[in-house]
Amino acid sequence: QQPVQSPQAVILREGEDAVINCSSSKALYSVHWYRQKHGEAPVFLMILLKGGEQKGHEKISASFNEKKQQSSLYLTASQLSYSGTYFCGTDVSGNTPLVFGKGTRLSVIA
Amino acid sequence: DAGITQSPRHKVTETGTPVTLRCHQTENHRYMYWYRQDPGHGLRLIHYSYGVKDTDKGEVSDGYSVSRSKTEDFLLTLESATSSQTSVYFCAISRRGETYGYTFGSGTRLTVV
């Protein structure tokens, strides 16, 4: 099943923070996060493995709650360059193709 | 420079014609995937490959076939194109391993008229 992302869209002013959530009905082995700018390919941000770890990438970090099968992507002090659509991709075994959520469109305005 | 290219980048074709999209990688990665992207649906898996001549179906495989005769090439064929197959098609590659993400090609925008 496709993971559920929320919110579907969010508008931020520069410097504001945002959280994007990804929930699955299945037990997960890992969660990936990608960002796609308009007209471009998705770009890998980070991967989180079961075990509840948290990772960071510049001012973008993420967590994975294994018990709830949820991952959250945290964007702090947003910049204009953060605009795009964010996708989570889930893997149930470590050996299966990713299933992606429908995406969260993030718009950062000046 | 990412080591993965898709061709063609754009294509318009007529209903009922066969169409083949090509994905070429220079990274020697074992895993290759075809996804389609449609508004409101995100990325949906069509087919994937875990080695030469080893392929499997994804969730939206009806009307599509694939072939992988060499590590570097993964072909997606629409056997008889329909308007519902108008979409943006992305190929992706990945290494086996827990810390590696997918690298996507630039995509092929296909319009079936």
Backbone of each chain as ProteinMPNN parsed JSONL, in Angstrom:
{"seq_chain_A": "QQPVQSPQAVILREGEDAVINCSSSKALYSVHWYRQKHGEAPVFLMILLKGGEQKGHEKISASFNEKKQQSSLYLTASQLSYSGTYFCGTDVSGNTPLVFGKGTRLSVIA", "coords_chain_A": {"N_chain_A": [[0.828, -1.207, 0.0], [0.306, 2.246, -0.647], [2.161, 4.724, 1.035], [0.91, 7.275, 3.246], [1.02, 10.694, 2.948], [1.26, 13.769, 4.713], [1.142, 17.321, 5.31], [-0.817, 17.798, 2.254], [-0.064, 20.0, 0.88], [1.891, 22.917, 1.547], [2.549, 26.252, 2.479], [5.17, 28.41, 3.089], [6.875, 31.141, 4.686], [10.089, 32.513, 4.096], [12.506, 31.332, 6.368], [10.749, 30.155, 8.124], [9.577, 27.142, 9.765], [8.863, 23.693, 8.885], [7.003, 20.625, 8.927], [6.8, 17.464, 7.509], [4.861, 14.615, 7.148], [4.843, 11.024, 6.988], [3.104, 8.12, 6.685], [2.626, 4.64, 7.185], [0.741, 1.643, 6.646], [1.91, -0.722, 6.888], [4.52, -2.742, 8.338], [7.705, -1.362, 8.374], [10.899, -1.448, 6.77], [12.666, 0.488, 5.917], [12.716, 4.037, 5.296], [12.7, 6.367, 2.729], [13.527, 9.704, 1.701], [12.775, 12.151, -0.737], [13.271, 14.973, -2.874], [11.648, 16.885, -5.307], [11.977, 19.182, -7.811], [10.115, 21.434, -9.868], [9.538, 20.071, -13.03], [11.803, 18.556, -12.983], [13.885, 15.702, -12.066], [13.229, 13.504, -9.266], [15.225, 13.906, -6.318], [17.433, 12.274, -4.185], [17.301, 12.579, -0.667], [17.636, 11.517, 2.009], [17.953, 8.443, 3.893], [16.235, 6.417, 6.199], [16.562, 3.894, 8.552], [14.89, 1.103, 10.097], [14.615, 1.246, 13.599], [14.435, 3.609, 14.634], [16.024, 5.847, 14.121], [17.399, 9.129, 13.738], [18.165, 11.484, 11.249], [20.232, 13.916, 9.617], [20.471, 16.562, 7.227], [21.974, 19.163, 6.095], [19.881, 21.78, 6.87], [17.783, 20.162, 7.012], [16.171, 17.504, 8.419], [15.27, 14.205, 9.604], [13.074, 11.785, 11.094], [12.283, 8.461, 12.274], [9.756, 6.594, 13.394], [9.511, 3.543, 14.471], [7.618, 1.983, 15.782], [5.203, 3.212, 15.29], [5.223, 3.218, 12.576], [5.858, 5.501, 11.132], [7.281, 8.338, 9.559], [8.926, 11.446, 9.803], [9.717, 14.484, 8.215], [11.763, 17.199, 8.772], [11.999, 20.574, 8.197], [13.932, 23.261, 8.751], [14.187, 26.766, 9.323], [13.463, 27.665, 6.679], [14.436, 27.995, 3.239], [14.295, 29.713, 0.064], [15.126, 27.915, -1.822], [14.233, 25.51, -0.923], [11.791, 24.952, -1.912], [9.509, 22.807, -3.579], [8.389, 19.471, -4.407], [7.981, 17.03, -1.995], [8.7, 13.673, -1.474], [8.011, 10.662, 0.232], [9.393, 7.414, 0.347], [8.781, 4.019, 0.8], [10.019, 0.943, 2.135], [9.507, -2.412, 2.69], [11.043, -4.609, 3.334], [13.763, -4.376, 2.868], [14.541, -5.345, 0.551], [12.834, -4.855, -1.453], [11.231, -2.961, -4.07], [10.865, 0.611, -3.767], [7.875, 2.063, -2.498], [6.085, 4.869, -3.188], [4.784, 7.813, -1.58], [2.107, 10.19, -2.272], [3.132, 12.676, -2.307], [4.186, 15.908, -1.033], [3.594, 19.206, -1.559], [5.716, 21.853, -1.244], [5.96, 25.244, -0.787], [8.017, 27.973, -0.64], [8.035, 31.293, 0.196], [9.156, 34.67, -0.25]], "CA_chain_A": [[0.0, 0.0, 0.0], [0.99, 3.521, -0.76], [2.18, 5.479, 2.286], [0.102, 8.496, 3.251], [1.769, 11.883, 3.323], [0.508, 14.951, 5.115], [-0.016, 17.757, 4.533], [-0.658, 17.68, 0.8], [0.635, 21.201, 0.422], [2.162, 23.895, 2.606], [3.216, 27.485, 2.05], [5.972, 28.979, 4.163], [7.729, 32.288, 4.422], [11.504, 32.233, 4.371], [12.857, 31.306, 7.779], [9.809, 29.371, 8.915], [9.822, 25.707, 9.834], [7.774, 22.833, 8.42], [7.109, 19.188, 9.163], [6.048, 16.637, 6.563], [4.697, 13.305, 7.726], [4.666, 9.881, 6.098], [2.597, 7.013, 7.496], [2.386, 3.395, 6.467], [-0.055, 0.631, 7.348], [2.736, -1.924, 6.95], [5.792, -2.637, 9.045], [8.696, -0.849, 7.43], [12.33, -1.663, 6.971], [13.323, 1.782, 5.752], [11.983, 5.139, 4.668], [13.521, 7.308, 1.956], [12.935, 11.001, 1.394], [13.237, 12.748, -1.983], [12.714, 16.268, -3.244], [11.544, 17.074, -6.754], [11.642, 20.525, -8.265], [9.22, 21.396, -11.019], [10.147, 19.726, -14.301], [13.07, 17.845, -12.787], [13.786, 14.373, -11.469], [13.379, 13.459, -7.805], [16.602, 13.821, -5.828], [17.514, 11.609, -2.89], [17.726, 13.391, 0.47], [18.166, 10.669, 3.062], [17.288, 7.171, 4.171], [16.166, 6.062, 7.612], [16.337, 2.467, 8.754], [14.144, 0.784, 11.313], [15.47, 1.425, 14.756], [14.054, 4.9, 15.177], [17.105, 6.822, 14.087], [17.157, 10.449, 13.169], [19.296, 11.882, 10.425], [20.202, 15.315, 9.216], [21.05, 16.921, 5.927], [21.918, 20.634, 6.187], [18.84, 22.151, 7.832], [16.692, 19.221, 6.822], [16.406, 16.277, 9.175], [14.119, 13.307, 9.594], [13.008, 10.759, 12.126], [11.512, 7.284, 11.903], [9.176, 5.918, 14.548], [9.252, 2.183, 14.002], [6.403, 1.45, 16.4], [4.036, 3.809, 14.628], [5.454, 3.159, 11.126], [5.758, 6.878, 10.668], [8.499, 9.125, 9.442], [8.684, 12.874, 9.67], [10.796, 15.28, 7.637], [11.768, 18.503, 9.409], [12.714, 21.613, 7.461], [14.055, 24.404, 9.648], [14.671, 28.019, 8.738], [13.334, 27.357, 5.259], [15.0, 28.885, 2.223], [13.563, 29.647, -1.198], [15.569, 26.725, -2.549], [13.57, 24.313, -0.403], [10.521, 24.751, -2.62], [9.441, 21.605, -4.413], [7.506, 18.43, -3.896], [8.712, 16.054, -1.204], [8.121, 12.332, -1.494], [8.606, 9.579, 1.002], [9.344, 6.102, -0.283], [8.88, 3.028, 1.861], [10.509, -0.386, 1.793], [9.046, -3.26, 3.791], [11.909, -5.744, 3.652], [15.159, -4.133, 2.533], [14.811, -6.031, -0.705], [11.702, -4.61, -2.346], [11.24, -1.591, -4.605], [10.186, 1.622, -2.966], [6.524, 2.532, -2.782], [6.131, 6.285, -2.87], [3.583, 8.55, -1.272], [1.666, 11.077, -3.343], [3.929, 13.888, -2.294], [3.792, 17.137, -0.336], [4.127, 20.366, -2.279], [6.187, 22.901, -0.342], [6.275, 26.517, -1.443], [8.628, 28.959, 0.254], [7.939, 32.623, -0.393], [9.988, 35.706, 0.407]], "C_chain_A": [[0.859, 1.253, 0.0], [1.017, 4.227, 0.598], [1.405, 6.776, 2.128], [0.944, 9.661, 3.738], [0.823, 13.003, 3.736], [1.468, 16.047, 5.551], [0.213, 17.534, 3.041], [0.121, 18.852, 0.248], [0.826, 22.137, 1.602], [2.897, 25.079, 1.99], [3.916, 28.096, 3.25], [6.6, 30.297, 3.722], [9.156, 31.877, 4.748], [11.765, 32.294, 5.874], [11.918, 30.495, 8.644], [10.152, 27.887, 8.837], [8.614, 24.934, 9.317], [8.068, 21.395, 8.795], [6.227, 18.467, 8.154], [6.029, 15.216, 7.121], [4.432, 12.238, 6.676], [4.261, 8.695, 6.957], [2.313, 5.802, 6.642], [1.538, 2.462, 7.311], [0.734, -0.667, 7.506], [3.972, -1.665, 7.792], [6.883, -2.299, 8.027], [10.107, -1.246, 7.809], [13.084, -0.34, 6.861], [12.369, 2.78, 5.125], [12.997, 6.029, 3.961], [12.758, 8.616, 1.825], [13.604, 11.585, 0.154], [12.584, 14.115, -2.157], [12.735, 16.384, -4.761], [11.152, 18.514, -7.049], [10.881, 20.405, -9.578], [9.985, 21.096, -12.306], [11.448, 18.962, -14.199], [12.815, 16.462, -12.19], [13.816, 14.465, -9.954], [14.847, 13.275, -7.423], [16.584, 13.25, -4.416], [18.013, 12.564, -1.813], [18.376, 12.526, 1.549], [17.343, 9.398, 3.204], [17.315, 6.931, 5.673], [15.812, 4.596, 7.726], [15.539, 2.237, 10.021], [15.114, 0.786, 12.487], [15.265, 2.807, 15.332], [15.127, 5.962, 15.104], [16.62, 8.144, 13.497], [18.395, 10.857, 12.388], [19.143, 13.325, 10.023], [20.912, 15.53, 7.911], [20.908, 18.422, 5.811], [20.862, 20.991, 7.237], [17.612, 21.273, 7.674], [17.051, 17.94, 7.554], [15.144, 15.432, 9.149], [14.226, 12.314, 10.722], [12.139, 9.622, 11.634], [11.053, 6.607, 13.184], [8.721, 4.537, 14.111], [7.944, 1.631, 14.556], [5.155, 1.974, 15.707], [4.117, 3.713, 13.109], [5.258, 4.541, 10.498], [7.136, 7.491, 10.559], [8.103, 10.581, 9.274], [9.925, 13.55, 9.121], [10.677, 16.689, 8.201], [12.61, 19.466, 8.57], [12.748, 22.854, 8.363], [14.644, 25.598, 8.913], [14.651, 27.924, 7.216], [13.913, 28.451, 4.361], [14.178, 28.732, 0.95], [13.884, 28.36, -1.947], [14.917, 25.436, -2.045], [12.245, 24.029, -1.118], [10.599, 23.528, -3.524], [8.437, 20.64, -3.821], [8.364, 17.368, -3.213], [7.952, 14.733, -1.197], [8.808, 11.457, -0.455], [8.443, 8.292, 0.199], [9.593, 5.056, 0.783], [9.277, 1.659, 1.32], [10.189, -1.309, 2.962], [10.043, -4.343, 4.178], [13.39, -5.476, 3.476], [15.522, -4.72, 1.192], [13.699, -5.824, -1.713], [11.771, -3.185, -2.878], [10.47, -0.636, -3.715], [8.763, 1.851, -3.464], [6.464, 3.968, -2.302], [4.764, 6.823, -2.466], [3.248, 9.508, -2.405], [2.377, 12.414, -3.345], [3.313, 15.025, -1.495], [4.431, 18.302, -1.061], [4.45, 21.468, -1.275], [6.546, 24.132, -1.155], [6.823, 27.471, -0.4], [8.621, 30.299, -0.456], [8.748, 33.631, 0.418], [9.148, 36.561, 1.339]], "O_chain_A": [[1.956, 1.303, 0.557], [-0.022, 4.318, 1.251], [1.262, 7.305, 1.025], [1.515, 9.608, 4.827], [-0.266, 13.16, 3.183], [2.52, 15.741, 6.112], [1.299, 17.132, 2.621], [0.868, 18.723, -0.722], [0.026, 22.15, 2.538], [3.744, 24.926, 1.11], [3.311, 28.275, 4.306], [6.825, 30.529, 2.534], [9.39, 30.999, 5.579], [11.295, 33.202, 6.56], [12.252, 30.176, 9.785], [10.906, 27.443, 7.97], [7.493, 25.441, 9.308], [9.222, 20.998, 8.958], [5.06, 18.813, 7.968], [7.066, 14.684, 7.518], [3.871, 12.514, 5.616], [4.999, 8.305, 7.862], [1.822, 5.916, 5.519], [1.607, 2.485, 8.54], [0.285, -1.598, 8.174], [4.416, -0.527, 7.942], [6.953, -2.895, 6.952], [10.46, -1.362, 8.983], [14.021, -0.082, 7.616], [11.363, 2.421, 4.513], [14.025, 6.395, 4.532], [11.527, 8.646, 1.836], [14.824, 11.529, 0.004], [11.491, 14.371, -1.651], [13.716, 16.026, -5.412], [10.118, 18.996, -6.587], [10.99, 19.411, -10.296], [10.957, 21.776, -12.634], [12.124, 18.74, -15.203], [11.684, 16.107, -11.857], [14.376, 15.416, -9.408], [15.605, 12.587, -8.107], [15.813, 13.692, -3.563], [19.005, 13.269, -2.002], [19.514, 12.766, 1.951], [16.218, 9.29, 2.715], [18.313, 7.215, 6.335], [14.881, 4.114, 7.081], [15.518, 3.084, 10.913], [16.27, 0.38, 12.37], [15.828, 3.153, 16.37], [15.151, 6.88, 15.924], [15.575, 8.228, 12.853], [19.524, 10.608, 12.809], [18.05, 13.887, 10.081], [21.822, 14.791, 7.537], [19.834, 18.915, 5.466], [20.954, 20.539, 8.378], [16.53, 21.612, 8.152], [18.115, 17.364, 7.329], [14.083, 15.889, 8.725], [15.309, 12.035, 11.237], [11.355, 9.785, 10.7], [11.867, 6.107, 13.961], [7.684, 4.381, 13.466], [7.241, 0.89, 13.869], [4.168, 1.253, 15.559], [3.169, 4.09, 12.42], [4.585, 4.703, 9.481], [8.033, 7.205, 11.352], [7.074, 10.899, 8.678], [11.046, 13.229, 9.513], [9.614, 17.305, 8.119], [13.776, 19.203, 8.276], [11.704, 23.42, 8.69], [15.475, 25.461, 8.015], [15.677, 28.081, 6.554], [13.882, 29.64, 4.677], [13.457, 27.75, 0.778], [13.026, 27.788, -2.62], [15.04, 24.389, -2.68], [11.655, 22.965, -0.931], [11.625, 23.259, -4.148], [7.731, 20.954, -2.862], [9.341, 16.876, -3.778], [6.747, 14.679, -0.952], [10.026, 11.507, -0.285], [7.469, 8.118, -0.532], [10.517, 5.192, 1.584], [8.92, 1.277, 0.206], [10.558, -1.021, 4.1], [9.908, -4.944, 5.244], [14.208, -6.29, 3.905], [16.663, -4.612, 0.742], [13.624, -6.535, -2.715], [12.309, -2.299, -2.214], [9.544, -1.029, -3.005], [8.485, 1.838, -4.663], [6.759, 4.254, -1.141], [3.728, 6.356, -2.94], [3.998, 9.629, -3.374], [2.236, 13.198, -4.284], [2.098, 15.097, -1.306], [5.655, 18.385, -1.169], [3.576, 21.95, -0.555], [7.339, 24.064, -2.095], [6.17, 27.744, 0.607], [9.134, 30.43, -1.567], [8.983, 33.453, 1.613], [9.67, 37.477, 1.974]]}, "seq_chain_B": "DAGITQSPRHKVTETGTPVTLRCHQTENHRYMYWYRQDPGHGLRLIHYSYGVKDTDKGEVSDGYSVSRSKTEDFLLTLESATSSQTSVYFCAISRRGETYGYTFGSGTRLTVV", "coords_chain_B": {"N_chain_B": [[25.977, 13.395, -15.897], [25.17, 12.136, -13.648], [25.141, 9.524, -14.324], [23.018, 8.189, -15.45], [20.802, 7.995, -18.083], [17.929, 8.866, -19.972], [15.983, 8.097, -22.832], [13.617, 8.679, -25.47], [13.536, 12.215, -24.517], [11.176, 13.539, -24.838], [8.094, 12.533, -26.258], [5.603, 12.122, -28.686], [2.959, 10.126, -29.543], [0.785, 7.954, -31.436], [-2.395, 6.539, -30.553], [-2.481, 3.052, -30.09], [-0.057, 2.427, -31.246], [3.158, 0.834, -30.856], [5.593, 1.647, -28.358], [8.876, 2.331, -27.313], [10.832, 3.014, -24.538], [13.99, 4.069, -23.384], [16.424, 3.341, -20.925], [19.548, 4.1, -19.758], [22.473, 3.277, -18.032], [25.601, 4.106, -16.518], [26.716, 3.275, -14.234], [26.918, 0.701, -13.388], [25.056, -0.456, -11.683], [23.041, -2.86, -10.012], [20.265, -2.853, -9.694], [17.381, -1.701, -11.357], [14.682, 0.466, -12.221], [11.386, 1.227, -13.379], [9.227, 3.903, -13.167], [6.085, 5.585, -13.258], [4.793, 8.89, -13.347], [2.086, 10.711, -12.329], [-0.221, 13.402, -11.994], [-1.477, 13.78, -8.73], [-1.058, 11.167, -8.079], [1.534, 10.558, -7.469], [4.606, 8.725, -7.619], [4.533, 5.733, -9.323], [5.239, 2.286, -9.429], [6.201, 0.489, -12.274], [7.659, -1.668, -13.584], [10.503, -3.605, -12.524], [14.017, -4.417, -12.288], [16.36, -6.786, -11.214], [18.692, -7.695, -12.112], [20.534, -8.835, -15.028], [18.276, -9.967, -17.364], [16.549, -10.558, -15.346], [13.554, -9.707, -14.189], [10.653, -8.054, -12.786], [7.161, -7.52, -12.013], [5.53, -4.401, -11.25], [3.133, -2.365, -9.472], [1.532, -1.212, -11.467], [1.629, -2.572, -13.988], [0.202, -3.489, -16.199], [-0.143, -3.563, -19.704], [2.413, -2.878, -20.228], [5.775, -3.897, -20.975], [9.062, -5.136, -20.256], [12.61, -5.232, -20.832], [15.86, -6.485, -20.194], [18.79, -6.913, -21.325], [21.385, -6.316, -21.041], [23.546, -5.131, -18.436], [23.609, -2.357, -18.362], [21.381, -1.331, -19.734], [17.889, -0.779, -19.709], [14.87, -1.433, -20.925], [11.668, -0.104, -21.595], [8.601, -1.037, -22.827], [5.667, 0.006, -24.346], [3.109, -1.787, -25.335], [0.877, -1.38, -26.969], [0.024, 1.637, -27.319], [-2.039, 3.639, -25.192], [-4.314, 6.33, -24.366], [-4.409, 6.584, -21.638], [-1.904, 6.034, -20.853], [-0.438, 8.248, -21.182], [1.953, 10.166, -19.678], [4.602, 10.996, -17.346], [7.59, 9.342, -17.442], [9.858, 7.801, -15.339], [13.07, 6.5, -14.946], [15.004, 4.672, -12.613], [17.932, 3.938, -10.675], [19.682, 1.762, -8.437], [21.96, 0.804, -5.84], [22.649, -2.275, -4.172], [22.148, -2.275, -0.781], [22.075, -0.72, 2.417], [22.267, 1.998, 2.747], [21.929, 3.415, 0.483], [20.324, 5.537, -1.749], [17.901, 5.989, -4.379], [18.832, 6.857, -7.694], [17.55, 8.961, -10.025], [16.638, 9.129, -13.499], [16.287, 11.766, -15.968], [13.763, 11.71, -16.946], [11.023, 10.869, -19.182], [8.73, 12.453, -21.117], [5.745, 11.392, -22.181], [3.257, 11.542, -24.582], [0.178, 10.366, -25.587], [-1.824, 10.368, -28.315]], "CA_chain_B": [[26.989, 13.24, -14.869], [24.625, 11.227, -12.645], [25.353, 8.185, -14.808], [21.787, 7.571, -15.931], [20.154, 8.803, -19.105], [16.709, 8.335, -20.563], [15.687, 8.594, -24.171], [13.768, 10.107, -25.72], [13.071, 13.078, -23.43], [9.782, 13.823, -25.137], [7.584, 11.773, -27.406], [4.168, 12.115, -28.962], [2.669, 8.955, -30.355], [-0.644, 7.737, -31.658], [-3.024, 5.391, -29.91], [-2.35, 1.782, -30.771], [1.306, 2.163, -31.718], [4.115, 0.428, -29.823], [6.578, 2.659, -28.012], [9.931, 1.841, -26.426], [11.639, 3.997, -23.843], [15.277, 3.483, -23.008], [17.153, 3.826, -19.761], [20.946, 3.664, -19.87], [23.279, 3.681, -16.886], [27.044, 3.841, -16.58], [27.146, 3.053, -12.846], [27.001, -0.743, -13.144], [24.171, -0.838, -10.592], [22.276, -4.074, -10.277], [18.821, -2.645, -9.676], [16.83, -0.65, -12.204], [13.24, 0.569, -12.002], [10.576, 2.154, -14.159], [8.074, 4.481, -12.497], [5.354, 6.633, -13.959], [4.354, 9.949, -12.444], [0.869, 11.373, -12.766], [-0.748, 14.312, -10.963], [-2.36, 13.177, -7.734], [-0.714, 9.759, -7.822], [2.928, 10.358, -7.098], [5.381, 7.805, -8.454], [4.034, 4.358, -9.223], [6.177, 1.337, -10.011], [5.699, -0.272, -13.415], [8.455, -2.891, -13.58], [11.849, -3.399, -12.048], [14.968, -5.461, -12.636], [17.389, -7.037, -10.205], [19.844, -8.255, -12.801], [20.308, -9.106, -16.446], [17.192, -10.897, -17.666], [15.724, -10.763, -14.143], [12.64, -8.587, -14.042], [9.417, -8.379, -12.092], [6.124, -6.518, -12.206], [5.125, -3.505, -10.199], [1.69, -2.236, -9.243], [0.807, -0.729, -12.648], [2.369, -3.183, -15.089], [-0.644, -3.863, -17.339], [0.094, -2.798, -20.921], [3.851, -2.596, -20.328], [6.737, -4.978, -20.84], [10.432, -4.639, -20.106], [13.695, -6.161, -21.13], [17.193, -6.091, -19.746], [19.745, -7.873, -21.876], [22.698, -5.88, -20.582], [23.467, -4.437, -17.153], [23.46, -0.914, -18.506], [20.179, -0.901, -20.438], [16.603, -1.288, -19.252], [13.91, -0.908, -21.888], [10.243, -0.185, -21.269], [7.789, -1.03, -24.043], [4.21, 0.077, -24.314], [2.828, -2.7, -26.437], [-0.103, -0.705, -27.821], [-0.162, 2.811, -26.463], [-3.387, 4.18, -24.97], [-4.271, 7.683, -23.81], [-4.182, 6.488, -20.192], [-0.47, 5.889, -20.639], [0.165, 9.582, -21.213], [2.541, 10.315, -18.344], [6.044, 11.182, -17.294], [8.192, 8.072, -17.046], [11.178, 7.928, -14.735], [13.883, 5.34, -14.654], [15.856, 4.869, -11.442], [18.905, 2.89, -10.409], [20.148, 1.738, -7.054], [22.878, -0.251, -5.426], [22.197, -3.063, -3.036], [22.787, -1.759, 0.427], [21.108, -0.059, 3.288], [22.394, 3.45, 2.852], [21.904, 4.011, -0.834], [19.044, 5.919, -2.304], [17.723, 5.84, -5.813], [19.181, 7.947, -8.592], [16.557, 9.004, -11.094], [16.918, 9.788, -14.754], [15.608, 13.058, -16.158], [12.365, 11.473, -17.288], [10.503, 10.944, -20.545], [7.332, 12.893, -21.154], [5.073, 10.695, -23.278], [1.876, 11.927, -24.855], [-0.492, 9.46, -26.523], [-2.966, 11.127, -28.869]], "C_chain_B": [[26.499, 12.359, -13.736], [24.77, 9.788, -13.092], [24.107, 7.475, -15.255], [21.124, 8.512, -16.931], [18.931, 8.081, -19.64], [16.519, 8.927, -21.95], [14.419, 7.931, -24.696], [13.325, 10.925, -24.504], [11.596, 13.421, -23.589], [9.354, 12.963, -26.312], [6.075, 11.922, -27.482], [3.91, 10.938, -29.89], [1.168, 8.784, -30.485], [-1.142, 6.497, -30.927], [-2.857, 4.146, -30.762], [-0.954, 1.457, -31.272], [2.181, 1.677, -30.571], [5.151, 1.524, -29.597], [7.61, 2.025, -27.084], [10.712, 3.011, -25.862], [12.9, 3.314, -23.338], [15.847, 4.163, -21.783], [18.559, 3.236, -19.832], [21.723, 4.173, -18.674], [24.749, 3.309, -17.114], [27.606, 3.523, -15.207], [27.321, 1.582, -12.488], [26.17, -1.177, -11.925], [23.306, -2.012, -10.999], [20.788, -3.793, -10.478], [18.425, -1.471, -10.564], [15.306, -0.708, -12.124], [12.62, 1.501, -13.033], [9.377, 2.572, -13.327], [7.367, 5.419, -13.469], [4.838, 7.637, -12.93], [3.175, 10.682, -13.05], [0.37, 12.268, -11.643], [-1.702, 13.587, -10.018], [-2.036, 11.746, -7.38], [0.712, 9.563, -7.333], [3.626, 9.46, -8.097], [4.876, 6.386, -8.238], [4.926, 3.415, -10.023], [5.516, 0.541, -11.131], [6.363, -1.653, -13.457], [9.803, -2.568, -12.954], [12.718, -4.6, -12.424], [16.021, -5.574, -11.543], [18.6, -7.739, -10.803], [19.503, -8.488, -14.258], [19.297, -10.233, -16.592], [16.321, -11.246, -16.457], [14.848, -9.547, -13.928], [11.383, -9.041, -13.303], [8.454, -7.219, -12.254], [5.953, -5.642, -10.986], [3.612, -3.393, -10.15], [0.894, -1.816, -10.471], [1.438, -1.281, -13.922], [1.513, -3.515, -16.313], [-0.387, -2.952, -18.531], [1.551, -2.451, -21.155], [4.648, -3.897, -20.276], [8.128, -4.369, -20.755], [11.415, -5.699, -20.565], [15.002, -5.585, -20.626], [18.173, -7.178, -20.187], [21.178, -7.533, -21.511], [22.536, -5.126, -19.268], [23.086, -2.982, -17.332], [22.144, -0.447, -19.11], [18.926, -1.59, -19.917], [15.545, -0.632, -20.134], [12.48, -1.116, -21.401], [9.456, -0.069, -22.562], [6.31, -0.95, -23.716], [3.746, -0.68, -25.547], [1.863, -2.1, -27.449], [-0.586, 0.509, -27.032], [-1.635, 3.245, -26.389], [-3.266, 5.555, -24.316], [-4.008, 7.66, -22.303], [-2.703, 6.295, -19.848], [0.288, 7.196, -20.883], [0.65, 9.892, -19.8], [3.987, 10.76, -18.485], [6.641, 9.899, -16.718], [9.604, 8.317, -16.533], [11.812, 6.561, -14.572], [14.724, 5.669, -13.422], [16.791, 3.688, -11.311], [19.267, 2.913, -8.934], [21.14, 0.609, -6.866], [22.214, -1.066, -4.326], [22.902, -2.511, -1.809], [21.86, -0.84, 1.172], [21.186, 1.454, 3.247], [22.271, 4.152, 1.523], [20.494, 4.325, -1.272], [18.996, 5.63, -3.78], [18.26, 7.076, -6.528], [18.234, 7.867, -9.784], [17.127, 9.627, -12.361], [16.065, 11.032, -14.882], [14.163, 12.915, -16.6], [12.078, 11.557, -18.776], [9.044, 11.355, -20.462], [6.692, 12.292, -22.389], [3.631, 11.153, -23.386], [1.307, 10.984, -25.897], [-1.763, 10.156, -27.002], [-3.866, 10.212, -29.704]], "O_chain_B": [[27.303, 11.876, -12.939], [24.535, 8.887, -12.287], [24.13, 6.257, -15.428], [20.916, 9.69, -16.643], [18.903, 6.855, -19.745], [16.846, 10.086, -22.207], [14.164, 6.761, -24.409], [12.788, 10.36, -23.551], [10.867, 13.573, -22.609], [10.129, 12.697, -27.231], [5.372, 11.855, -26.474], [4.581, 10.786, -30.911], [0.388, 9.386, -29.748], [-0.4, 5.538, -30.715], [-3.057, 4.167, -31.977], [-0.694, 0.326, -31.683], [1.965, 2.07, -29.425], [5.536, 2.234, -30.526], [7.258, 1.272, -26.177], [11.188, 3.878, -26.594], [12.885, 2.155, -22.924], [15.766, 5.38, -21.621], [18.731, 2.023, -19.951], [21.649, 5.354, -18.334], [25.075, 2.342, -17.802], [28.822, 3.5, -15.02], [27.816, 1.257, -11.408], [26.522, -2.128, -11.227], [22.897, -2.148, -12.152], [20.135, -4.411, -11.319], [19.039, -0.404, -10.531], [14.717, -1.779, -11.98], [13.258, 2.446, -13.498], [8.611, 1.737, -12.844], [7.981, 5.971, -14.382], [4.496, 7.281, -11.803], [3.263, 11.211, -14.159], [0.52, 11.933, -10.468], [-2.611, 12.878, -10.45], [-2.656, 11.166, -6.489], [1.05, 8.491, -6.832], [3.28, 9.438, -9.278], [4.804, 5.905, -7.107], [5.314, 3.716, -11.151], [4.426, -0.006, -10.967], [5.686, -2.678, -13.372], [10.196, -1.405, -12.866], [12.217, -5.651, -12.823], [16.505, -4.57, -11.021], [19.426, -8.304, -10.085], [18.352, -8.358, -14.676], [19.451, -11.309, -16.014], [15.461, -12.123, -16.537], [15.329, -8.484, -13.533], [11.089, -10.232, -13.206], [8.846, -6.098, -12.58], [6.188, -6.06, -9.852], [2.898, -4.221, -10.715], [-0.315, -2.043, -10.515], [1.746, -0.52, -14.838], [2.065, -3.798, -17.376], [-0.406, -1.728, -18.403], [1.895, -1.812, -22.149], [4.252, -4.863, -19.624], [8.337, -3.218, -21.139], [11.096, -6.883, -20.669], [15.219, -4.373, -20.63], [18.353, -8.199, -19.525], [22.079, -8.36, -21.654], [21.481, -4.541, -19.021], [22.322, -2.435, -16.537], [21.817, 0.736, -19.008], [18.898, -2.804, -19.711], [15.354, 0.584, -20.089], [12.136, -2.169, -20.866], [9.627, 0.892, -23.312], [5.779, -1.727, -22.922], [3.976, -0.244, -26.675], [2.021, -2.296, -28.654], [-1.483, 0.414, -26.194], [-2.363, 3.22, -27.381], [-2.215, 5.893, -23.772], [-3.448, 8.61, -21.755], [-2.311, 6.385, -18.685], [1.516, 7.233, -20.796], [-0.129, 9.884, -18.848], [4.519, 10.883, -19.589], [6.245, 9.437, -15.648], [10.428, 8.95, -17.194], [11.181, 5.603, -14.124], [15.109, 6.821, -13.22], [16.495, 2.584, -11.769], [19.171, 3.945, -8.27], [21.164, -0.378, -7.601], [21.317, -0.581, -3.637], [24.116, -2.309, -1.815], [20.953, -0.249, 0.585], [20.249, 2.127, 3.675], [22.487, 5.361, 1.438], [19.592, 3.493, -1.179], [19.941, 5.091, -4.356], [18.154, 8.195, -6.027], [18.135, 6.841, -10.456], [17.972, 10.52, -12.313], [15.229, 11.322, -14.026], [13.42, 13.896, -16.624], [12.788, 12.223, -19.529], [8.23, 10.691, -19.82], [7.053, 12.639, -23.513], [2.885, 11.151, -22.408], [1.885, 10.818, -26.971], [-2.65, 10.486, -26.214], [-4.872, 10.666, -30.249]]}, "name": "protein", "num_of_chains": 2, "seq": "QQPVQSPQAVILREGEDAVINCSSSKALYSVHWYRQKHGEAPVFLMILLKGGEQKGHEKISASFNEKKQQSSLYLTASQLSYSGTYFCGTDVSGNTPLVFGKGTRLSVIADAGITQSPRHKVTETGTPVTLRCHQTENHRYMYWYRQDPGHGLRLIHYSYGVKDTDKGEVSDGYSVSRSKTEDFLLTLESATSSQTSVYFCAISRRGETYGYTFGSGTRLTVV"}
